[in-house]
């Protein structure tokens, strides 16, 4: 008991509990604090002059978003299964695609 109190007072993690639950809590806390890369706007902002360029840029950004989401997808796949991870990826891509498309249309020269 005194070791647990010492660990608590010093801010050290206590290893007496379930390690998997503690690790999962750390991951959830990290995700809540750190901004996710796929939720950040794309930095490039040169004007787009043609619709074909718009489509190519959209495909490039979508591939980038999938690449950015891959570590979280793998974590969710291991935790909840591939079907749940794919559903999460599809829903997240749909939401992010709206934002990306809006940003791309704003760059389109008319």
Secondary structure, 3 states (H helix, E strand, C coil): CHHHHHHHHHCCCCCCCCHHHHHHHHHHHHHHHCCCHHHCCCCCCCCECCHHHHHHHHHHHHHHHHHHHHHHHHHHHHHHCHHHHHHHHHHHHHHHHHHHHHHHHHHECC
